[in-house]
């Protein structure tokens, strides 16, 4: 499996992907899931891939070296929406060629992509392309996409990222999101590929491959875990108050209701408890 995330904010774009691939617990390896299509000074496009590695690599190879030289490519697309259509067309071409053969072996056509970048003076844009070749674009309300094992790293992004978030903070958030995923899912693993694109630079100026020797990522892993435990400990525990307002199964009025017996003595009835509605951490006036 994999985890990739792309974010589009006012200052630019951030892309992060892991490199773990596996075909069972005894066959784990690494492969890059990020591809960069760059013409310095004219365009930068970044493609992240998740799903069946053979399929995603087939799509990436087709984009890098089209079979038909007359067809539009990522290097001559006039805008990012056209670039997303080119990726979608490549996905459909691979599907047309391989889907039936895969189905004979009960293998699903499973792939998805995140495409982001900037062409000329146009604004940076971010898209997600599905296995059917169709795609959607990010919005200011939801300025990011995830593919692969997305659920573990989603909460921190939802709480932190807005279009106005500074680019370095976006990169930090992406790494925390990845650390949360690594902590909970063994199918995602190091090394990581991180690319930070500054709006209007039209070149790749910030790229890092992060592994176990990365001091910054190890600091994030250590600090995030410590601070979460610290904040968890500082949040007051729930307090309880007596309440009879608890849903119970209706019984006939004269039905005999068994009571808990401890030894030879029946257990005395006591009211149920519910959470108190006051803030236990608030100062009493």
C-alpha positions in Angstrom: 0.0 0.0 0.0 1.1 3.6 0.1 0.3 7.1 1.4 0.6 10.2 -0.7 -0.7 13.7 0.0 -0.7 16.9 -2.1 -1.6 20.3 -0.8 -2.3 23.6 -2.7 -2.1 26.9 -0.7 -1.6 30.5 -1.6 2.2 30.3 -1.4 2.5 27.1 -3.6 2.3 23.3 -3.4 3.5 20.5 -1.2 3.8 16.9 -2.2 4.8 14.0 0.0 4.9 10.2 -0.7 6.2 7.1 0.9 8.1 4.4 -1.0 7.0 1.1 0.5 5.7 -1.6 -1.8 4.8 -5.1 -0.8 3.3 -8.3 -2.2 2.9 -10.0 1.1 4.6 -9.9 4.5 7.7 -11.6 3.1 8.2 -9.5 0.0 8.6 -5.8 1.1 10.6 -3.4 -1.1 10.7 0.3 -2.0 9.8 2.2 -5.2 9.4 5.9 -5.8 5.8 7.0 -6.2 6.6 10.6 -7.2 7.4 11.7 -10.7 8.5 15.3 -11.7 7.9 16.8 -15.2 9.9 20.0 -15.3 10.9 22.6 -17.9 12.7 25.2 -15.7 11.3 28.7 -16.2 8.3 27.3 -18.1 6.5 24.6 -16.0 6.7 22.2 -13.1 4.3 19.3 -12.7 4.4 16.7 -10.0 2.6 13.3 -10.2 2.0 11.1 -7.1 0.7 7.5 -7.6 -1.0 4.9 -5.5 -2.4 1.4 -6.2 -1.0 -1.5 -8.2 2.6 -0.6 -8.8 2.7 -2.2 -12.3 -0.3 -0.1 -13.4 1.0 3.2 -11.9 4.4 2.7 -13.5 2.8 1.8 -16.8 0.9 5.1 -16.7 4.0 7.1 -15.7 6.1 5.6 -18.4 3.4 6.4 -21.0 3.3 10.0 -19.8 7.1 10.3 -20.0 7.4 8.7 -23.4 4.1 8.7 -25.3 3.6 6.1 -28.0 2.1 8.7 -30.3 4.5 11.7 -30.7 1.6 13.8 -32.1 -0.4 13.5 -28.9 -0.4 16.2 -26.3 2.0 15.6 -23.4 2.6 17.1 -20.0 5.4 19.0 -21.5 3.2 20.9 -24.0 -0.2 21.0 -22.2 -1.5 24.6 -22.2 -3.0 24.5 -18.7 -3.2 22.2 -15.7 -6.7 21.0 -16.5 -5.5 19.8 -19.9 -2.6 18.1 -18.1 -5.0 16.3 -15.8 -6.9 15.1 -18.9 -3.7 13.8 -20.4 -3.1 11.7 -17.3 -6.6 10.5 -17.4 -6.2 9.5 -21.0 -3.1 7.6 -20.1 -4.9 5.7 -17.4 -7.7 4.8 -19.8 -5.1 3.6 -22.4 -3.5 1.3 -19.8 -6.9 0.1 -18.7 -7.8 -0.7 -22.3 -4.6 -2.7 -22.7 -4.4 -4.5 -19.4 -7.8 -4.6 -17.6 -9.1 -7.8 -19.2 -5.9 -9.7 -18.6 -5.9 -8.6 -15.0 -9.5 -9.7 -14.6 -8.6 -13.2 -15.7 -6.4 -13.4 -12.6 -8.9 -11.7 -10.3 -6.8 -8.6 -10.1 -8.6 -5.3 -9.9 -7.5 -2.3 -12.0 -6.5 -0.3 -9.0 -4.7 3.0 -9.4 -5.1 6.7 -8.5 -3.0 9.8 -8.9 -2.5 13.3 -7.6 -1.3 15.9 -10.2 -0.2 19.4 -9.2 1.9 22.1 -10.6 2.1 25.4 -12.4 2.3 26.3 -16.1 3.7 29.7 -17.0 2.0 32.6 -15.3 -1.2 30.6 -14.5 -2.0 29.9 -10.8 -0.8 26.6 -9.3 -3.5 23.9 -9.3 -4.0 20.5 -7.9 -6.0 17.5 -9.2 -6.9 13.9 -8.3 -7.3 11.4 -11.1 -9.2 8.2 -10.5 -8.9 4.7 -12.0 -11.6 5.5 -14.6 -9.5 8.4 -15.9 -11.9 11.1 -14.6 -10.6 13.8 -12.2 -11.5 16.5 -9.7 -9.8 19.7 -8.7 -9.0 20.9 -5.2 -10.8 24.0 -3.8 -10.1 26.6 -1.2 -12.5 24.8 1.1 -10.6 21.5 0.6 -7.1 22.4 -0.6 -5.6 19.0 -0.5 -5.9 15.4 -1.8 -4.8 12.1 -0.3 -4.4 8.7 -2.0 -3.6 5.3 -0.5 -3.9 4.9 3.3 -5.4 8.3 3.9 -7.5 7.9 7.1 -4.6 8.0 9.7 -3.1 11.3 8.5 -6.3 13.2 7.6 -7.3 14.7 11.0 -4.3 16.9 11.4 -4.7 18.2 7.9 -8.3 19.1 8.5 -7.5 20.9 11.7 -4.5 22.9 10.4 -4.4 23.5 6.7 -6.1 26.6 5.1 -5.2 28.4 1.8 -3.4 31.0 3.9 -1.1 28.5 5.8 2.6 29.3 5.1 4.3 26.9 2.9 6.8 25.6 5.5 4.0 24.9 7.9 2.2 23.0 5.2 5.3 20.9 4.7 5.5 20.3 8.5 1.8 19.3 8.6 2.3 16.9 5.7 5.2 15.2 7.6 3.1 14.9 10.8 0.3 13.4 8.7 2.8 10.9 7.4 4.2 10.1 10.8 0.7 9.4 12.1 0.2 7.0 9.1 3.5 5.3 9.7 2.6 4.8 13.4 -0.6 3.0 12.6 0.0 1.2 9.3 2.9 -1.1 8.4 2.1 -1.0 4.7 3.5 2.5 4.6 7.2 3.0 5.1 10.3 5.1 4.7 12.1 6.6 2.8 9.8 9.6 2.1 9.9 11.9 -0.9 9.1 15.6 0.0 8.8 18.3 -2.7 7.9 21.9 -1.8 7.1 24.1 -4.8 7.1 27.9 -4.4 4.5 29.7 -6.5 5.9 31.3 -9.6 9.4 29.8 -9.2 8.8 27.5 -12.2 11.5 25.2 -11.0 12.1 22.6 -8.3 14.1 24.3 -5.5 13.1 22.2 -2.4 13.3 18.4 -2.5 14.3 16.0 0.2 14.4 12.2 0.5 13.9 11.4 4.2 14.8 8.1 5.9 15.6 6.9 9.4 18.7 9.1 9.4 16.7 12.3 8.9 17.2 14.4 12.0 14.2 16.6 11.3 11.8 13.8 10.6 12.9 12.0 13.8 12.4 15.2 15.7 8.9 15.4 14.4 8.2 11.8 15.3 9.5 12.2 18.8 8.0 15.7 19.5 4.6 14.9 18.1 4.2 11.8 20.2 5.5 13.5 23.4 3.2 16.6 22.9 0.2 14.5 22.2 0.7 12.5 25.4 1.3 15.7 27.3 -1.9 17.4 26.0 -3.9 14.2 26.6 -2.8 14.2 30.2 -3.8 17.9 30.6 -7.3 17.4 29.4 -9.6 16.8 32.5 -11.2 13.4 32.8 -15.0 13.2 32.6 -17.0 13.7 35.7 -20.3 12.0 36.4 -23.5 13.0 38.0 -26.6 11.0 39.1 -29.3 10.8 36.5 -32.5 8.7 35.8 -32.6 9.8 32.2 -31.1 6.7 30.7 -32.8 4.7 27.9 -34.1 1.4 29.1 -36.0 -1.4 27.5 -39.7 -1.1 28.3 -41.2 -3.8 30.5 -44.7 -4.7 31.5 -45.8 -2.9 34.6 -46.2 -6.1 36.6 -43.3 -8.0 35.1 -40.8 -9.6 37.5 -37.4 -7.9 37.1 -34.5 -9.9 38.3 -32.0 -8.1 40.6 -28.3 -8.6 41.0 -27.5 -10.7 44.1 -24.2 -10.6 45.8 -23.9 -13.6 48.1 -27.2 -13.9 49.9 -28.0 -10.2 49.8 -29.7 -8.4 46.9 -27.6 -5.5 45.5 -29.2 -2.2 46.4 -30.6 -0.2 43.5 -28.8 3.1 42.7 -29.4 5.7 40.1 -27.5 5.6 36.8 -24.9 8.2 36.1 -24.4 10.5 33.1 -21.7 12.9 32.1 -21.8 16.3 33.9 -22.6 19.2 31.7 -20.2 21.6 33.3 -16.6 22.0 32.3 -14.5 20.2 34.9 -11.6 22.3 34.1 -13.4 25.6 34.6 -12.7 27.7 37.7 -15.6 28.0 40.1 -16.8 31.6 40.6 
